[in-house]
Amino acid sequence: MRVEISIAREKAKAMPKGSIEALTQEMIKRLSARYEDAEVIVKTASNDGLSVLRSADKEGDKEYVQELLQEVWESADDWFSR
């Protein structure tokens, strides 16, 4: 499975240095627990977005990834400082 997370450029500029890389690593870590072939790409774009590609259950997997991404954002204080 391949997950592509797009962060609006304005938001990305306001994020602390290294946060995109840290987000990528945290998402890989958490997704790998359920999907051994998980690939995560976090990039800047004109708008926020989430795409789930190469998945057998696109709707179910996208819903799971959305929930996981929400958890990761809410717990950023825990994992970003690592």
DRENDREN-859612 format. One record per residue: residue in one letter; x, y, z of N, C-alpha, C in turn. Coordinates in steps of 0.2 Angstrom, whole numbers, plus 2048, in hexadecimal, padded with zeros to 3 digits. Example, Ala and Ser with C-alpha at 12.3 -4.5 7.8 and 13.67 -1.06 7.14 Angstrom:
BEGIN
<rec aa="a" n_east="842" n_north="7E4" n_up="827" ca_east="83E" ca_north="7EA" ca_up="827" c_east="842" c_north="7F0" c_up="827"/>
<rec aa="s" n_east="840" n_north="7F5" n_up="823" ca_east="844" ca_north="7FB" ca_up="824" c_east="840" c_north="800" c_up="827"/>
***
This chain:
BEGIN
<rec aa="m" n_east="804" n_north="7FA" n_up="800" ca_east="800" ca_north="800" ca_up="800" c_east="804" c_north="806" c_up="800"/>
<rec aa="r" n_east="802" n_north="80B" n_up="7FD" ca_east="806" ca_north="812" ca_up="7FC" c_east="801" c_north="817" c_up="7FF"/>
<rec aa="v" n_east="803" n_north="81B" n_up="803" ca_east="800" ca_north="821" ca_up="806" c_east="803" c_north="827" c_up="805"/>
<rec aa="e" n_east="7FF" n_north="82C" n_up="802" ca_east="802" ca_north="832" ca_up="800" c_east="7FE" c_north="837" c_up="804"/>
<rec aa="i" n_east="802" n_north="83B" n_up="808" ca_east="7FF" ca_north="840" ca_up="80C" c_east="802" c_north="847" c_up="809"/>
<rec aa="s" n_east="7FD" n_north="84B" n_up="808" ca_east="7FF" ca_north="852" ca_up="805" c_east="7FD" c_north="857" c_up="80A"/>
<rec aa="i" n_east="802" n_north="85C" n_up="80C" ca_east="801" ca_north="861" ca_up="811" c_east="801" c_north="867" c_up="80D"/>
<rec aa="a" n_east="7FC" n_north="86C" n_up="80E" ca_east="7FC" ca_north="872" ca_up="80B" c_east="803" c_north="876" c_up="80C"/>
<rec aa="r" n_east="805" n_north="879" n_up="807" ca_east="80C" ca_north="87D" ca_up="808" c_east="80C" c_north="882" c_up="80E"/>
<rec aa="e" n_east="806" n_north="885" n_up="80F" ca_east="806" ca_north="88A" ca_up="814" c_east="806" c_north="887" c_up="81B"/>
<rec aa="k" n_east="803" n_north="881" n_up="81C" ca_east="804" ca_north="87D" ca_up="822" c_east="80B" c_north="87A" c_up="823"/>
<rec aa="a" n_east="80D" n_north="878" n_up="81E" ca_east="814" ca_north="875" ca_up="81E" c_east="819" c_north="87A" c_up="820"/>
<rec aa="k" n_east="819" n_north="880" n_up="81E" ca_east="81D" ca_north="885" ca_up="81F" c_east="81D" c_north="887" c_up="827"/>
<rec aa="a" n_east="817" n_north="886" n_up="82A" ca_east="816" ca_north="888" ca_up="831" c_east="818" c_north="882" c_up="836"/>
<rec aa="m" n_east="819" n_north="87C" n_up="833" ca_east="81B" ca_north="876" ca_up="837" c_east="823" c_north="877" c_up="839"/>
<rec aa="p" n_east="825" n_north="874" n_up="83F" ca_east="82C" ca_north="874" ca_up="841" c_east="830" c_north="870" c_up="83C"/>
<rec aa="k" n_east="836" n_north="872" n_up="83B" ca_east="83B" ca_north="86F" ca_up="837" c_east="83C" c_north="868" c_up="838"/>
<rec aa="g" n_east="83B" n_north="863" n_up="833" ca_east="83C" ca_north="85C" ca_up="834" c_east="835" c_north="859" c_up="836"/>
<rec aa="s" n_east="830" n_north="85C" n_up="836" ca_east="82A" ca_north="859" ca_up="838" c_east="827" c_north="855" c_up="832"/>
<rec aa="i" n_east="828" n_north="857" n_up="82C" ca_east="826" ca_north="852" ca_up="826" c_east="829" c_north="84C" c_up="826"/>
<rec aa="e" n_east="830" n_north="84C" n_up="827" ca_east="833" ca_north="845" ca_up="828" c_east="831" c_north="841" c_up="82E"/>
<rec aa="a" n_east="830" n_north="845" n_up="834" ca_east="82E" ca_north="841" ca_up="83A" c_east="827" c_north="83E" c_up="839"/>
<rec aa="l" n_east="822" n_north="842" n_up="835" ca_east="81C" ca_north="83F" ca_up="834" c_east="81C" c_north="839" c_up="82F"/>
<rec aa="t" n_east="820" n_north="83A" n_up="82A" ca_east="821" ca_north="834" ca_up="826" c_east="823" c_north="82E" c_up="82A"/>
<rec aa="q" n_east="828" n_north="82E" n_up="82E" ca_east="82B" ca_north="829" ca_up="832" c_east="826" c_north="826" c_up="837"/>
<rec aa="e" n_east="822" n_north="82A" n_up="83A" ca_east="81D" ca_north="828" ca_up="83F" c_east="817" c_north="824" c_up="83B"/>
<rec aa="m" n_east="815" n_north="827" n_up="835" ca_east="810" ca_north="824" ca_up="831" c_east="812" c_north="81D" c_up="82F"/>
<rec aa="i" n_east="819" n_north="81C" n_up="82C" ca_east="81B" ca_north="816" ca_up="82A" c_east="81B" c_north="811" c_up="830"/>
<rec aa="k" n_east="81E" n_north="813" n_up="836" ca_east="81E" ca_north="80F" ca_up="83C" c_east="817" c_north="80C" c_up="83E"/>
<rec aa="r" n_east="812" n_north="811" n_up="83E" ca_east="80B" ca_north="80E" ca_up="840" c_east="808" c_north="80A" c_up="83A"/>
<rec aa="l" n_east="809" n_north="80C" n_up="834" ca_east="806" ca_north="808" ca_up="82F" c_east="809" c_north="801" c_up="82E"/>
<rec aa="s" n_east="80F" n_north="801" n_up="82F" ca_east="813" ca_north="7FA" ca_up="82E" c_east="810" c_north="7F5" c_up="833"/>
<rec aa="a" n_east="80D" n_north="7F7" n_up="839" ca_east="80A" ca_north="7F2" ca_up="83D" c_east="805" c_north="7EF" c_up="83A"/>
<rec aa="r" n_east="801" n_north="7F2" n_up="836" ca_east="7FB" ca_north="7EE" ca_up="832" c_east="7FD" c_north="7ED" c_up="82B"/>
<rec aa="y" n_east="801" n_north="7F1" n_up="828" ca_east="802" ca_north="7EF" ca_up="821" c_east="80A" c_north="7EF" c_up="820"/>
<rec aa="e" n_east="80C" n_north="7E9" n_up="81F" ca_east="814" ca_north="7E8" ca_up="81E" c_east="817" c_north="7EC" c_up="818"/>
<rec aa="d" n_east="813" n_north="7ED" n_up="813" ca_east="816" ca_north="7F0" ca_up="80D" c_east="814" c_north="7F7" c_up="80D"/>
<rec aa="a" n_east="813" n_north="7FB" n_up="812" ca_east="811" ca_north="802" ca_up="812" c_east="816" c_north="806" c_up="810"/>
<rec aa="e" n_east="815" n_north="80B" n_up="80C" ca_east="819" ca_north="810" ca_up="809" c_east="815" c_north="817" c_up="80A"/>
<rec aa="v" n_east="819" n_north="81B" n_up="80D" ca_east="816" ca_north="822" ca_up="80F" c_east="81A" c_north="827" c_up="80C"/>
<rec aa="i" n_east="816" n_north="82C" n_up="809" ca_east="819" ca_north="832" ca_up="806" c_east="816" c_north="838" c_up="808"/>
<rec aa="v" n_east="819" n_north="83C" n_up="80C" ca_east="816" ca_north="843" ca_up="80E" c_east="819" c_north="848" c_up="80A"/>
<rec aa="k" n_east="815" n_north="84C" n_up="807" ca_east="818" ca_north="852" ca_up="803" c_east="814" c_north="858" c_up="803"/>
<rec aa="t" n_east="816" n_north="85E" n_up="801" ca_east="813" ca_north="864" ca_up="801" c_east="80F" c_north="864" c_up="7FB"/>
<rec aa="a" n_east="809" n_north="868" n_up="7FB" ca_east="805" ca_north="869" ca_up="7F5" c_east="801" c_north="86F" c_up="7F6"/>
<rec aa="s" n_east="7FD" n_north="871" n_up="7F1" ca_east="7F9" ca_north="877" ca_up="7F2" c_east="7F3" c_north="875" c_up="7F7"/>
<rec aa="n" n_east="7F1" n_north="86F" n_up="7F8" ca_east="7EC" ca_north="86E" ca_up="7FD" c_east="7ED" c_north="867" c_up="800"/>
<rec aa="d" n_east="7EA" n_north="867" n_up="806" ca_east="7EB" ca_north="860" ca_up="80A" c_east="7E8" c_north="85B" c_up="806"/>
<rec aa="g" n_east="7EA" n_north="855" n_up="807" ca_east="7E7" ca_north="84F" ca_up="804" c_east="7EA" c_north="848" c_up="806"/>
<rec aa="l" n_east="7E6" n_north="843" n_up="805" ca_east="7E8" ca_north="83C" ca_up="807" c_east="7E6" c_north="838" c_up="801"/>
<rec aa="s" n_east="7EB" n_north="834" n_up="7FF" ca_east="7EA" ca_north="82F" ca_up="7FA" c_east="7EC" c_north="828" c_up="7FD"/>
<rec aa="v" n_east="7E8" n_north="823" n_up="7FB" ca_east="7EA" ca_north="81C" ca_up="7FD" c_east="7EA" c_north="818" c_up="7F6"/>
<rec aa="l" n_east="7F0" n_north="816" n_up="7F5" ca_east="7F1" ca_north="812" ca_up="7EE" c_east="7F3" c_north="80B" c_up="7EF"/>
<rec aa="r" n_east="7F3" n_north="807" n_up="7EA" ca_east="7F5" ca_north="800" ca_up="7EB" c_east="7F2" c_north="7FC" c_up="7F1"/>
<rec aa="s" n_east="7EB" n_north="7FD" n_up="7F2" ca_east="7E8" ca_north="7FA" ca_up="7F7" c_east="7E2" c_north="7F5" c_up="7F5"/>
<rec aa="a" n_east="7E1" n_north="7F0" n_up="7F8" ca_east="7DC" ca_north="7EB" ca_up="7F6" c_east="7D5" c_north="7EE" c_up="7F8"/>
<rec aa="d" n_east="7D5" n_north="7F1" n_up="7FE" ca_east="7CF" ca_north="7F4" ca_up="801" c_east="7D0" c_north="7FC" c_up="801"/>
<rec aa="k" n_east="7D0" n_north="800" n_up="7FC" ca_east="7D1" ca_north="807" ca_up="7FC" c_east="7CD" c_north="80B" c_up="801"/>
<rec aa="e" n_east="7C7" n_north="80A" n_up="801" ca_east="7C2" ca_north="80E" ca_up="806" c_east="7C4" c_north="80C" c_up="80D"/>
<rec aa="g" n_east="7C4" n_north="806" n_up="80F" ca_east="7C6" ca_north="804" ca_up="815" c_east="7CC" c_north="806" c_up="818"/>
<rec aa="d" n_east="7D1" n_north="805" n_up="813" ca_east="7D8" ca_north="807" ca_up="815" c_east="7D9" c_north="80E" c_up="815"/>
<rec aa="k" n_east="7D5" n_north="812" n_up="811" ca_east="7D6" ca_north="819" ca_up="812" c_east="7D3" c_north="81C" c_up="818"/>
<rec aa="e" n_east="7CD" n_north="819" n_up="81A" ca_east="7CA" ca_north="81B" ca_up="820" c_east="7CF" c_north="819" c_up="826"/>
<rec aa="y" n_east="7D2" n_north="813" n_up="826" ca_east="7D7" ca_north="812" ca_up="82B" c_east="7DD" c_north="817" c_up="82B"/>
<rec aa="v" n_east="7DF" n_north="818" n_up="826" ca_east="7E5" ca_north="81D" ca_up="825" c_east="7E3" c_north="824" c_up="828"/>
<rec aa="q" n_east="7DD" n_north="826" n_up="826" ca_east="7DB" ca_north="82D" ca_up="828" c_east="7DA" c_north="82D" c_up="830"/>
<rec aa="e" n_east="7D8" n_north="828" n_up="833" ca_east="7D7" ca_north="827" ca_up="83A" c_east="7DE" c_north="827" c_up="83D"/>
<rec aa="l" n_east="7E3" n_north="823" n_up="83A" ca_east="7EA" ca_north="823" ca_up="83D" c_east="7ED" c_north="82A" c_up="83C"/>
<rec aa="l" n_east="7EC" n_north="82D" n_up="837" ca_east="7EF" ca_north="833" ca_up="836" c_east="7ED" c_north="838" c_up="83B"/>
<rec aa="q" n_east="7E6" n_north="838" n_up="83C" ca_east="7E4" ca_north="83D" ca_up="841" c_east="7E7" c_north="83B" c_up="848"/>
<rec aa="e" n_east="7E8" n_north="835" n_up="84A" ca_east="7EB" ca_north="833" ca_up="850" c_east="7F2" c_north="835" c_up="850"/>
<rec aa="v" n_east="7F6" n_north="835" n_up="84B" ca_east="7FD" ca_north="837" ca_up="84A" c_east="7FD" c_north="83E" c_up="84B"/>
<rec aa="w" n_east="7F9" n_north="842" n_up="848" ca_east="7F9" ca_north="84A" ca_up="849" c_east="7F7" c_north="84B" c_up="850"/>
<rec aa="e" n_east="7F3" n_north="848" n_up="853" ca_east="7F1" ca_north="84A" ca_up="85A" c_east="7F6" c_north="848" c_up="85F"/>
<rec aa="s" n_east="7FA" n_north="843" n_up="85E" ca_east="800" ca_north="841" ca_up="862" c_east="807" c_north="843" c_up="860"/>
<rec aa="a" n_east="807" n_north="849" n_up="85C" ca_east="80D" ca_north="84B" ca_up="859" c_east="812" c_north="84D" c_up="85F"/>
<rec aa="d" n_east="810" n_north="84F" n_up="865" ca_east="814" ca_north="851" ca_up="86A" c_east="818" c_north="84B" c_up="86D"/>
<rec aa="d" n_east="815" n_north="845" n_up="86C" ca_east="818" ca_north="83F" ca_up="86E" c_east="81E" c_north="83C" c_up="869"/>
<rec aa="w" n_east="81C" n_north="83D" n_up="863" ca_east="821" ca_north="83A" ca_up="85E" c_east="826" c_north="83F" c_up="85B"/>
<rec aa="f" n_east="824" n_north="845" n_up="85A" ca_east="828" ca_north="84A" ca_up="857" c_east="82F" c_north="84B" c_up="85A"/>
<rec aa="s" n_east="82F" n_north="84B" n_up="861" ca_east="835" ca_north="84C" ca_up="864" c_east="83A" c_north="847" c_up="864"/>
<rec aa="r" n_east="838" n_north="841" n_up="862" ca_east="83D" ca_north="83B" ca_up="861" c_east="842" c_north="83C" c_up="85D"/>
***
